[in-house]
Amino acid sequence: MAGGAAGAGDRRTERLLNLVIALLSTRTWLSKEQIRRAVPQYEDCATTEAFDRMFERDKEELRELGVPLVTGSASAWFDDEQGYRVDRDAYALPEVSFTAAELAVLSLAARVWAQASLAGPAARALTKLRALGVEVDEQSLIGVEPRVRTAEPAFEPLYAAARDRQRVTFTYRTAGRGDGGGRVAKRTVQPWQVTSWHGHWYLVGHDLDRDAPRVFRLSRVEGAVRRSGPAGAYEVPDDIDGRAMIACVAAGARDGEPRTARVRLAGGAAGQLRLRAGVPAAAAGDDVEAEVVFTDVEELAATVAAAAPHAVALAPDDLREAVVRRLRGVVDAHPVARA
């Protein structure tokens, strides 16, 4: 019973999200018929009366949630065809300013939550509206449907493979710079979880080559992640605690000796690196060459690559190579963007 209630709640949430997306995505008034055809859940209504009841409930719920839903007509002569839209001026946030430290924190958050693209319900709603001949405005939807994003190109394919329970193969660079450390090898894994811990993303899964559970840091995955075999090919243990496994591995890992990197930072950007390097607030708008102390070259490379092109690694060489490797991985993962 609880599972059914949760499912109904999820469907209602998705329906309301679709409705907001449809109403925000155009500057014209949308008729009830256009809304019914744009929102998938409304199309499932068996009768017009069922749709009318559901739409009335949804309108009231949106208004209770603070969404400024307004009514009007696109015609100056006929007002019998009522339309709906969201009052953008009332819905928009006021202008907000931040200190340099606050911007650094926000830049960290931006590595997890991105508002740059639409997915799921938003994409479906826009497709339906275009099919209805409605001119859409995608910029109005920024912030409506965020998605998870990280600086690691391996995140999305590994997350999808864990979701689909499908085996993956990838190239992995071990930690360390000597005595056998920093080696590259192929790994074949049954992904269980993709989890964030202490600012880094990890894959927890069953290493088929070693026939044992293992933890892999996403920043050390190189090149493409290849999926193979059928989806749903294995079961994830019910008692798996990915974060506990990661903490156990991290506790046994030895940090390297502190080192110093030189990084060029563009004016007014790369706030996280500026804060980390101790760049004076008076130089916030200047181009600077800063020194950053680090122990993990892959971690710093991820931060620099995420701030590109506003941050450029100058030294040491292994940091530059790690940044270039990451940027090439992004290009290889998005061939359409490269073309």
Solvent accessible surface area in square Angstrom, and as a share of the most:
residue,aa,sasa,rsa
1,M,211,0.94
2,A,83,0.64
3,G,58,0.56
4,G,51,0.49
5,A,66,0.51
6,A,61,0.47
7,G,22,0.21
8,A,43,0.33
9,G,17,0.16
10,D,97,0.50
11,R,145,0.53
12,R,104,0.38
13,T,85,0.49
14,E,59,0.26
15,R,26,0.09
16,L,15,0.08
17,L,49,0.24
18,N,0,0.00
19,L,0,0.00
20,V,13,0.07
21,I,0,0.00
22,A,0,0.00
23,L,1,0.01
24,L,5,0.03
25,S,0,0.00
26,T,2,0.01
27,R,160,0.58
28,T,72,0.42
29,W,53,0.19
30,L,1,0.00
31,S,17,0.11
32,K,63,0.27
33,E,95,0.43
34,Q,52,0.23
35,I,0,0.00
36,R,43,0.16
37,R,121,0.44
38,A,0,0.00
39,V,0,0.00
40,P,31,0.19
41,Q,35,0.16
42,Y,0,0.00
43,E,85,0.38
44,D,118,0.61
45,C,16,0.10
46,A,101,0.78
47,T,66,0.38
48,T,75,0.44
49,E,108,0.48
50,A,27,0.21
51,F,6,0.03
52,D,44,0.23
53,R,140,0.51
54,M,41,0.18
55,F,0,0.00
56,E,77,0.35
57,R,140,0.51
58,D,1,0.01
59,K,16,0.07
60,E,90,0.40
61,E,51,0.23
62,L,3,0.01
63,R,93,0.34
64,E,145,0.65
65,L,123,0.61
66,G,56,0.54
67,V,14,0.08
68,P,32,0.20
69,L,9,0.05
70,V,51,0.29
71,T,55,0.32
72,G,22,0.21
73,S,34,0.22
74,A,89,0.69
75,S,48,0.31
76,A,102,0.79
77,W,220,0.77
78,F,143,0.60
79,D,118,0.61
80,D,125,0.65
81,E,109,0.49
82,Q,86,0.38
83,G,3,0.03
84,Y,10,0.04
85,R,78,0.28
86,V,4,0.02
87,D,52,0.27
88,R,52,0.19
89,D,133,0.69
90,A,68,0.53
91,Y,86,0.33
92,A,68,0.52
93,L,155,0.77
94,P,103,0.65
95,E,178,0.80
96,V,85,0.49
97,S,104,0.67
98,F,95,0.39
99,T,81,0.47
100,A,57,0.44
101,A,52,0.40
102,E,83,0.37
103,L,92,0.46
104,A,3,0.02
105,V,96,0.55
106,L,77,0.39
107,S,39,0.25
108,L,82,0.41
109,A,49,0.38
110,A,47,0.36
111,R,47,0.17
112,V,47,0.27
113,W,139,0.49
114,A,6,0.05
115,Q,99,0.44
116,A,83,0.64
117,S,41,0.26
118,L,45,0.22
119,A,39,0.30
120,G,32,0.31
121,P,18,0.11
122,A,0,0.00
123,A,46,0.35
124,R,109,0.40
125,A,0,0.00
126,L,5,0.03
127,T,85,0.50
128,K,57,0.24
129,L,0,0.00
130,R,119,0.44
131,A,89,0.69
132,L,41,0.20
133,G,69,0.66
134,V,14,0.08
135,E,146,0.66
136,V,30,0.17
137,D,36,0.18
138,E,80,0.36
139,Q,131,0.58
140,S,26,0.17
141,L,1,0.01
142,I,97,0.49
143,G,39,0.37
144,V,29,0.17
145,E,28,0.13
146,P,55,0.35
147,R,92,0.34
148,V,54,0.31
149,R,103,0.38
150,T,17,0.10
151,A,21,0.16
152,E,11,0.05
153,P,37,0.23
154,A,4,0.03
155,F,9,0.04
156,E,86,0.38
157,P,41,0.26
158,L,0,0.00
159,Y,115,0.44
160,A,16,0.13
161,A,0,0.00
162,A,15,0.12
163,R,152,0.55
164,D,41,0.21
165,R,77,0.28
166,Q,29,0.13
167,R,97,0.35
168,V,0,0.00
169,T,40,0.23
170,F,2,0.01
171,T,28,0.16
172,Y,18,0.07
173,R,65,0.24
174,T,38,0.22
175,A,56,0.44
176,G,50,0.48
177,R,164,0.60
178,G,44,0.42
179,D,164,0.85
180,G,37,0.35
181,G,23,0.22
182,G,19,0.18
183,R,163,0.59
184,V,72,0.41
185,A,41,0.32
186,K,125,0.53
187,R,23,0.08
188,T,31,0.18
189,V,0,0.00
190,Q,41,0.18
191,P,0,0.00
192,W,28,0.10
193,Q,54,0.24
194,V,25,0.14
195,T,21,0.12
196,S,38,0.25
197,W,45,0.16
198,H,140,0.62
199,G,57,0.55
200,H,42,0.19
201,W,37,0.13
202,Y,21,0.08
203,L,0,0.00
204,V,0,0.00
205,G,0,0.00
206,H,35,0.16
207,D,0,0.00
208,L,63,0.31
209,D,91,0.47
210,R,102,0.37
211,D,110,0.57
212,A,24,0.18
213,P,66,0.42
214,R,97,0.36
215,V,24,0.14
216,F,5,0.02
217,R,23,0.08
218,L,2,0.01
219,S,10,0.06
220,R,36,0.13
221,V,17,0.10
222,E,24,0.11
223,G,53,0.51
224,A,57,0.45
225,V,20,0.12
226,R,149,0.54
227,R,89,0.33
228,S,43,0.28
229,G,38,0.37
230,P,99,0.62
231,A,66,0.51
232,G,37,0.35
233,A,61,0.47
234,Y,19,0.07
235,E,140,0.63
236,V,42,0.24
237,P,50,0.31
238,D,153,0.79
239,D,125,0.65
240,I,35,0.18
241,D,80,0.42
242,G,2,0.02
243,R,126,0.46
244,A,53,0.41
245,M,47,0.21
246,I,1,0.01
247,A,35,0.27
248,C,97,0.58
249,V,83,0.48
250,A,38,0.29
251,A,90,0.70
252,G,65,0.63
253,A,66,0.51
254,R,229,0.84
255,D,127,0.66
256,G,43,0.41
257,E,139,0.62
258,P,91,0.57
259,R,50,0.18
260,T,73,0.42
261,A,0,0.00
262,R,105,0.38
263,V,0,0.00
264,R,108,0.39
265,L,0,0.00
266,A,33,0.26
267,G,31,0.29
268,G,65,0.62
269,A,21,0.16
270,A,17,0.13
271,G,23,0.22
272,Q,32,0.14
273,L,1,0.00
274,R,18,0.06
275,L,103,0.51
276,R,87,0.32
277,A,27,0.21
278,G,57,0.55
279,V,29,0.17
280,P,89,0.56
281,A,83,0.64
282,A,103,0.80
283,A,19,0.15
284,A,42,0.32
285,G,59,0.57
286,D,75,0.39
287,D,110,0.57
288,V,31,0.18
289,E,105,0.47
290,A,8,0.06
291,E,112,0.50
292,V,0,0.00
293,V,97,0.56
294,F,5,0.02
295,T,60,0.35
296,D,32,0.17
297,V,26,0.15
298,E,9,0.04
299,E,33,0.15
300,L,0,0.00
301,A,0,0.00
302,A,3,0.03
303,T,4,0.02
304,V,0,0.00
305,A,13,0.10
306,A,51,0.39
307,A,21,0.16
308,A,36,0.28
309,P,112,0.70
310,H,87,0.39
311,A,4,0.03
312,V,62,0.36
313,A,5,0.04
314,L,33,0.16
315,A,28,0.21
316,P,32,0.20
317,D,102,0.53
318,D,41,0.21
319,L,0,0.00
320,R,99,0.36
321,E,109,0.49
322,A,2,0.02
323,V,11,0.06
324,V,60,0.35
325,R,61,0.22
326,R,14,0.05
327,L,67,0.34
328,R,162,0.59
329,G,12,0.11
330,V,61,0.35
331,V,62,0.36
332,D,90,0.46
333,A,54,0.42
334,H,96,0.43
335,P,71,0.45
336,V,133,0.76
337,A,88,0.68
338,R,149,0.54
339,A,123,0.95
